[in-house]
Structure formats: C-alpha cells, structure tokens
Amino acid sequence: MPDNMKPTHTAASPQNAHVSEAEARDVAEQARETEWTHPSFVRELFLGRFRAELIHPHPMEDAAEAARAKPFLDQLSAFLDTYDADETDRTGNIKESDVQQLRDMGAMGIKIPKEYGGLGLSQMTYVKAMELVTSKCGSLVALLSASQSIGVPQPLKLFGTEEQKKKYFPRIAKGAITAFALTEVHAGSDPATMTTSAVLSEDGKHWVINGEKLWCTNGTRAELFVVMARTPDKIVNGKARKQITAFIVDSKTPGFEVKMRCHFMGLKAIENGWLSFKDVKVPIEDVLWAEGKGLKLALTTLNTGRLTIPASVVGGAKALLKSVRAWAMERVQWGQPIGKHEAVAQKLARMASSTFAMESVALLTTSLYEKGGYDIRLEAAIAKLWNTEAAWKGVDDALQIRGGRGYETADSLRARGEKPIPVERMMRDSRINLIFEGSSEIMRLFIAREAVDAHFSIAFPIVAPESSFSTRIKALIKATPFYVTWYPARWIPSFKTYGDFGKLAGHMRFVDGTTRKLGRSLFHAMVRFGPKLERKQMVLFRAVDIGAELFAMAASCSRAVMLASKLNQPEAIQLADAFCVEARGRIEALFKSLYGPHDEQLYKLAMGVLKGEYAWLEEGIAWESYYGESSVQSLPSSVRKPAVVSSELTTAG
Ligand SMILES: Cc1cc2nc3c(=O)[nH]c(=O)nc-3n(C[C@H](O)[C@H](O)[C@H](O)COP(=O)(O)OP(=O)(O)OC[C@H]3O[C@@H](n4cnc5c(N)ncnc54)[C@H](O)[C@@H]3O)c2cc1C
C-alpha cells in the first residue's frame, strides 16, 4: 500500500474515535431541530390525527415554472438521448465532454438564483431533472445531485452570507463541481465519532483543518467542498460540549489531497474519494453559518437534499416498468406472453401501482416544501425511506421478469444482438439508495424519535421508574389537560365520509381510522414499555412503517383524485386503489406484530451470534485463509443492551 493510502491514525484511529453512547446522543440532540413552528402532516399522523387538509387537494403543477423549465429540461432530455450510460458504466468515467455539455446548459446550477448566474429554477424542476437523469444513468445523477443537493450551493443558499454567495454561486453556476464531506472511517451514521478537527490560527484569520474524510461523492473531481470538522468544545452548564463546524474548502488549498478514489458495486463512474486534510488553512470568512452549527447545517441541508433521492428513484422505476411491460408481452413461454402468467402479472401490477405511489409521495413532499409554511422534515425522511425501499423491490421484480436477461449485462445483450436493457446495471446502481443520505435504519430512528417525542416530553416522567412520587404527580398534572382530550378522541371514529374521493373514499376512511389507532398504539407502547421503549427499535420501526404506508396511501389517493378530475386520467384511480389494497394488508400485518412477540428471542439469539456461540454454522467455507479470522472474541459493553432510539442521528451524503 503506498504511504499516502495508509490510515494516518490522527483522524481515523479507533481509539480517538470512541465516544460513549451518551456523548453520541448529546451531539445528535444538540443538532436536532426541536421547534415545530409549521404544521407537519406526518408529525400529526403519529399523534393519531389525520389532517387531510394539509395535503389535499393534491397540488397542481405550477404552469409558469413548468414553462420556465421547459427549455432546460428539453435540452437535458436531448443530451440524454445521445449519452451512452453503458460506456460510462464500462469505463468507470463520465467523459469531460459530457460534463462540459451539462455545464453549458446550466445543469450545475439549476437552483442557483439567476442574479448569481444560475438557472434560478425551482426545487420541483430540479428533482424532475434528477428523475430524468436517473432514468438513464445512476453515476451521472450522483455527480449532479451530490454537487447540488448536498454540496456547496444548498447550504450556501440556506446559511451563506451575501459575500459568500457572491463569491461562490457564480463559480458553481458556471460549472464548478462541489461535494459534501461528513463521513469518516469511524464516523458513519454517528457523527459524534468525527475526528477531523479545525483549530483557529494564532492570528485568528484562518481555521486549520486536519483529518480525513471517506466516501466523498465528487471528491476526486470537485473544486469546492463543504467540510465538517470538530472545533474546540464549548462549556455549556459546566459541561464540555462537542462542536462541529462547516467550512467551504477549495480543493486547490495546500494540504488538501485525494488519497484514493473508492470503487463500488454499482455507480461505477461515481467520483468518490477518500480525502486527506493536512494543515489546510481556511479563511474565517469561509465558515458556513457559524462555529458549532455544522451538524445542524448538515441535517438541515439533508432535509431538502433528501427530496432528491425519492424523486430520482421514480425515474428508475418508470424506466424499469417501461422495459418489462414490453418484455412481458414480447416473451412467450409455455404458450403465453409471460405477462399473462399470474405470478408475472402480479409483479407487473405491483410495479405499476408502487411507481404511482412513489411518484405521489415524491411530488407531494416536494410540493409541500415549495408551498412553504410546512415542516417537511418527517415527510422528506419518509419519502427517502419508503421510496428507496419500494424502488428496490421494483428493481428486483423487474430483474425477475427479465429472467436471465435481467442478470446479463447490457454489453453482453448487445453483443448477442438483443436489446441492451440495463436492468443488471440499474440493480447495482440502486442498492446504495438505501444506505447513503440516511440509511433506512437511521431514517426510521429519526422518524421514531419525532413520533414519540410528544409523548416522551409530556408523559415520560409519569412512567419512568426512576421518577420520584412528586415528579410523577407534577408530570401527571401537566399531562392531564392534553391526554384528557387527546386520548378519548383517538377512540372516537371519524364521521368524515371522504365522498369527494369516490372509489377511494374507503381507503381514506381506513387511513383516518388507522391514524387514530397508530396514535393510541404509540401511547400504549409507551405505557407498556416505559423508558425501555427508547431501546425497542423494532416496535418503533413497525410503527414508523405503518406511518409511512399511511402517508403513501394518502398521497396516492389525493393525487389520483386530482389526476382523474382535473387531468382526465381516470386510470390513476385503479393504480391508487390497487396500491391501497396492498398497503392495507401490510399495515394489518404490522399491527399484528407491533409489540414484537419474537423480538426478545431474536435479540438474544443475535447476541449469541455476536459472541460466536453459533460459529460452527460458519464451518466448511473458504474464508479465513484469505480474509482472516473473525477478530471479535467478546462483546464490547456497548452491545450488551440495545441502542437507544432517542437521538436524531445524522448521516452523510
Ligand atoms: C457510494 C457512496 C457515496 C457516499 N457519498 C457520501 C458523500 O458524498 N458525503 C459523505 O459525507 N458521505 C458519503 N457516503 C457515506 C454514507 O453516507 C454512509 O455510508 C452512511 O452514512 C452510513 O454510514 P456507514 O456506511 O459508516 O454505516 P454505519 O454507520 O457503520 O452503519 C452500518 C449499518 O448499521 C446500521 N446502523 C448504524 N447505527 C444504527 C443504529 N443506531 N440503529 C440501527 N441501525 C444502525 C446502519 O443503518 C447500517 O445498516 C457515501 C457512501 C457511499 C457508499
């Protein structure tokens, strides 16, 4: 291994990186946005209140914005018609001439205001552009979206000063690629373990950054980075508080180095780097927002950034649906087009109805963001979680429908004279969506944290065993006015008929009634498990999944009604209906196992697995001589009990 590729053990050593669970929670809680000054449909939903008026009628497309966006989207579409995504995948490289074409059409600064040289288009146009690109090439969308969803322009727009905007926006609008660097070798989902540091120079004019960043998308090609680093602790109430600060760093700054380009299962042309910072001097003017605000900045950036993936996976789902529809008619086996065999037909129906639901979720969430006045943190997290998981099921179904051709590469298909449908590449490219910009587990943790927040903050001291009698009484007095009205109301059925939903009215009544049930179930879970609920990830995750399905149902019904009544697309009703029928089945199954009758058994078994009690199961394989023996002989104390839920864990791009 060349010297520059060895971990330096300054930033990335496990010893430095270890932080206690309490410290990790403290860092995450500090960064949590606790205020809910605007309504949130999903937050209400977890409180058992179905506020249909917050999402219905489904927002219509903004015609003026669509007209403004058309020339750009047409140009992008024409570019994609000639762009060779298989070549990009094969060579692992996006040609500079392709990137230049994108620059020339303004694709690097879609949302940058016109006054700074950008296209000045909306978030909705931006996500539509990303959907279009994803339908053709995952690596290309990674380049564009890492640069604009989480890279410099997004936090700059949200938190930058006028000077910073004037300095950086025009450069990015002209085509400077940007990146977001949070993850480190030992800091993945848990930012508290971050060791990259920044200290103020003696003259107070610069911050000096030292450390390493891992898996930074665009890292090997970017000119500008948002870099998160630890700055000196602050003393708050006599206790040292970890501080994380965000910096804009130019790749030309001495001391910045790309140690290695990382390679992955898919996204073969993603320009992803392992980066090193050695005494990198950043002018104090390039701090974003303020010292200590870095993690909050990252979380807030990701709230909007997370709107991209849910929309972009819709592009992939549509491309897959289009290709398998043709194939399921064309391919005849056992005397019938395979699409007419019931098992394949079911997959097709699911792909179509879930593509409709995914698009409804993505459009609704982006529309709520665009409308303003809504808090879309939870909606964006659900959209990211639900859409990526639905898209993954879709790509699996598509591959199965294509049979052996699904597993064959596009180049091989082409060489045999068949249509080079790239399902194999699309599967490789889409798996990462469940991991980056908040893994599915971290999304569920984040949503669960907020879902139980109202109860924990009001009623937690009543059920906490460590609460003294007087604390309990005080908490009870405080909680009573809320629960006296809230709890009985969760039992009273809604009298709303949802008549304007026509055939879908029954589904809306189900969503309404089930929302009440979800609200009271979460309350019951708190009473049942008390403070232990914090560690009951599986119970909370099932509740999150119920909420996500309810959100997808409501979004689909509302959009279907709009499409049928305003845009003359009555078939949308069938799609929403089929989706809702399936979602109801999943919700019922989740409620049945909500309290996890087997959770403890499985947890115990997993601890046994970790301790190596079943290591004999792993015998008879070729592994150790090459990869080495499993090094964990005993369980660290931190894995003896389940991790808590109550922290807003972040995660990088
Ligand atoms: C292709 C690619 C591109 C990326 N681009 C960027 C980028 O541009 N910028 C950047 O900063 N980062 C980037 N990342 C990093 C990415 O965001 C991380 O991979 C992600 O945050 C998860 O961190 P990790 O892989 O270290 O997993 P870990 O945090 O080690 O987690 C491993 C597994 O444990 C689960 N897990 C962790 N904690 C908990 C918990 N408390 N409860 C339940 N389950 C838990 C996780 O969900 C995951 O399944 C990229 C990664 C890849 C692979």
The ligand as a MOL file (V3000), in Angstrom:
LIG
                    3D

  0  0  0     0  0            999 V3000
M  V30 BEGIN CTAB
M  V30 COUNTS 53 58 0 0 0
M  V30 BEGIN ATOM
M  V30 1 C -21.3590 5.3690 -2.8150 0
M  V30 2 C -21.3370 6.1750 -1.5630 0
M  V30 3 C -21.4240 7.5470 -1.6330 0
M  V30 4 C -21.3610 8.3160 -0.4660 0
M  V30 5 N -21.3260 9.6850 -0.5560 0
M  V30 6 C -21.0760 10.4160 0.5620 0
M  V30 7 C -20.8360 11.8350 0.4900 0
M  V30 8 O -20.9030 12.4350 -0.5790 0
M  V30 9 N -20.5310 12.5010 1.6290 0
M  V30 10 C -20.4400 11.8660 2.8190 0
M  V30 11 O -20.1630 12.5340 3.8140 0
M  V30 12 N -20.7090 10.5400 2.9400 0
M  V30 13 C -20.9980 9.7980 1.8380 0
M  V30 14 N -21.2130 8.4490 1.9310 0
M  V30 15 C -21.2700 7.8290 3.2350 0
M  V30 16 C -22.6780 7.3700 3.5880 0
M  V30 17 O -23.4920 8.4520 3.8720 0
M  V30 18 C -22.5300 6.3630 4.7470 0
M  V30 19 O -22.2020 5.1420 4.1520 0
M  V30 20 C -23.7620 6.2810 5.5950 0
M  V30 21 O -23.8430 7.4390 6.3580 0
M  V30 22 C -23.7100 5.0870 6.5320 0
M  V30 23 O -22.5250 5.0830 7.2510 0
M  V30 24 P -21.6520 3.7500 7.3000 0
M  V30 25 O -21.5810 3.2000 5.9360 0
M  V30 26 O -20.4020 4.0440 8.0050 0
M  V30 27 O -22.5290 2.7430 8.1220 0
M  V30 28 P -22.5770 2.5630 9.7000 0
M  V30 29 O -22.9370 3.8250 10.3620 0
M  V30 30 O -21.3500 1.8700 10.1380 0
M  V30 31 O -23.8080 1.5800 9.8060 0
M  V30 32 C -23.7310 0.2130 9.3680 0
M  V30 33 C -25.1280 -0.3800 9.4500 0
M  V30 34 O -25.6310 -0.2450 10.7760 0
M  V30 35 C -26.8670 0.4810 10.7780 0
M  V30 36 N -26.9010 1.3220 11.9710 0
M  V30 37 C -25.9880 2.2320 12.3700 0
M  V30 38 N -26.3760 2.8120 13.5140 0
M  V30 39 C -27.5550 2.2530 13.8640 0
M  V30 40 C -28.4520 2.4250 14.9460 0
M  V30 41 N -28.2320 3.3090 15.9190 0
M  V30 42 N -29.5790 1.6850 14.9660 0
M  V30 43 C -29.8530 0.7970 13.9780 0
M  V30 44 N -29.0330 0.5820 12.9390 0
M  V30 45 C -27.9060 1.3040 12.8650 0
M  V30 46 C -26.8270 1.3040 9.5000 0
M  V30 47 O -28.1200 1.6420 9.0580 0
M  V30 48 C -26.1310 0.3410 8.5560 0
M  V30 49 O -27.0690 -0.5710 8.0610 0
M  V30 50 C -21.2750 7.6740 0.7890 0
M  V30 51 C -21.2330 6.2850 0.8490 0
M  V30 52 C -21.2430 5.5360 -0.2950 0
M  V30 53 C -21.1200 4.0510 -0.1900 0
M  V30 END ATOM
M  V30 BEGIN BOND
M  V30 1 1 1 2
M  V30 2 1 2 3
M  V30 3 2 2 52
M  V30 4 2 3 4
M  V30 5 1 4 5
M  V30 6 1 4 50
M  V30 7 2 5 6
M  V30 8 1 6 7
M  V30 9 1 6 13
M  V30 10 2 7 8
M  V30 11 1 7 9
M  V30 12 1 9 10
M  V30 13 2 10 11
M  V30 14 1 10 12
M  V30 15 2 12 13
M  V30 16 1 13 14
M  V30 17 1 14 15
M  V30 18 1 14 50
M  V30 19 1 15 16
M  V30 20 1 16 17
M  V30 21 1 16 18
M  V30 22 1 18 19
M  V30 23 1 18 20
M  V30 24 1 20 21
M  V30 25 1 20 22
M  V30 26 1 22 23
M  V30 27 1 23 24
M  V30 28 2 24 25
M  V30 29 1 24 26
M  V30 30 1 24 27
M  V30 31 1 27 28
M  V30 32 2 28 29
M  V30 33 1 28 30
M  V30 34 1 28 31
M  V30 35 1 31 32
M  V30 36 1 32 33
M  V30 37 1 33 34
M  V30 38 1 33 48
M  V30 39 1 34 35
M  V30 40 1 35 36
M  V30 41 1 35 46
M  V30 42 1 36 37
M  V30 43 1 36 45
M  V30 44 2 37 38
M  V30 45 1 38 39
M  V30 46 1 39 40
M  V30 47 2 39 45
M  V30 48 1 40 41
M  V30 49 2 40 42
M  V30 50 1 42 43
M  V30 51 2 43 44
M  V30 52 1 44 45
M  V30 53 1 46 47
M  V30 54 1 46 48
M  V30 55 1 48 49
M  V30 56 2 50 51
M  V30 57 1 51 52
M  V30 58 1 52 53
M  V30 END BOND
M  V30 END CTAB
M  END
